[in-house]
Amino acid sequence: MTVYEFIPRSVKGGFLSAYRINRRFVTLSTIASLLFIFAIYPLFGLNALILQVVSVVGAISYLEAINYIEHYGLRRKQLPDGTY
């Protein structure tokens, strides 16, 4: 799996997992985030909105890329006594 396949899968899986754990919190957080994004345009203009969206996508991609690099190909070797 490439990092480009991993990032959308990880973001979607993390969101759905959090939603299953606490639907109310995730719903309210999503609404608050969207309201913040939609408030940027009338207050600061289109350039600020584009900058915010690019910053968010970049930050999420950076975080997930680090997660991918840290965990890619890790395999645990089973020892003769059955432990890893």
Legacy VTK file of the C-alpha trace (Angstrom):
# vtk DataFile Version 3.0
C-alpha trace
ASCII
DATASET POLYDATA
POINTS 84 float
0.000 0.000 0.000
1.392 3.391 -0.952
1.203 6.461 1.262
-1.332 7.935 -1.186
-3.617 4.953 -0.621
-2.966 4.914 3.116
-3.842 8.544 3.931
-7.502 8.568 2.772
-8.061 5.111 4.237
-6.583 6.113 7.595
-8.509 9.401 7.806
-11.792 7.706 6.910
-11.170 4.809 9.288
-10.215 7.113 12.144
-13.286 9.269 11.639
-15.642 6.290 11.499
-14.028 4.698 14.533
-14.384 7.904 16.546
-17.976 8.259 15.338
-18.834 4.769 16.574
-17.291 5.524 19.963
-18.900 8.932 20.569
-21.383 10.054 17.922
-22.472 13.225 19.666
-18.971 14.603 20.191
-17.835 13.832 16.641
-20.992 15.362 15.170
-20.652 18.544 17.226
-16.931 18.807 16.467
-17.563 18.391 12.750
-20.264 21.061 12.791
-17.994 23.436 14.725
-15.135 22.864 12.275
-17.373 23.497 9.288
-18.790 26.659 10.863
-15.244 27.899 11.469
-14.298 27.245 7.845
-17.467 28.930 6.562
-16.876 31.940 8.831
-13.425 32.548 7.349
-14.738 33.471 3.895
-17.056 36.346 4.872
-14.610 37.664 7.470
-11.286 37.400 5.616
-12.039 36.558 1.979
-11.342 33.832 -0.500
-7.547 33.853 -0.132
-7.799 33.181 3.602
-10.288 30.366 2.994
-7.991 28.732 0.452
-5.029 29.123 2.804
-6.980 27.533 5.661
-8.115 24.553 3.582
-4.609 23.998 2.185
-3.169 24.232 5.720
-5.645 21.693 7.086
-5.114 19.232 4.239
-1.344 19.664 4.543
-1.347 19.115 8.300
-3.500 15.993 8.072
-1.374 14.619 5.225
1.838 15.298 7.147
0.521 13.589 10.279
-0.712 10.553 8.378
2.502 10.314 6.347
4.476 10.178 9.602
2.099 7.491 10.879
2.619 5.562 7.643
6.416 5.821 7.814
6.525 4.782 11.472
4.395 1.696 10.936
5.093 0.618 7.353
6.347 -2.919 7.140
6.677 -3.537 10.845
6.611 -7.227 11.574
7.058 -8.841 14.903
9.274 -11.849 15.133
7.881 -14.691 17.198
10.429 -16.086 19.609
10.733 -19.817 20.358
8.911 -19.364 23.687
5.843 -17.972 21.831
6.311 -14.324 22.757
6.982 -11.538 20.290
LINES 1 85
84 0 1 2 3 4 5 6 7 8 9 10 11 12 13 14 15 16 17 18 19 20 21 22 23 24 25 26 27 28 29 30 31 32 33 34 35 36 37 38 39 40 41 42 43 44 45 46 47 48 49 50 51 52 53 54 55 56 57 58 59 60 61 62 63 64 65 66 67 68 69 70 71 72 73 74 75 76 77 78 79 80 81 82 83
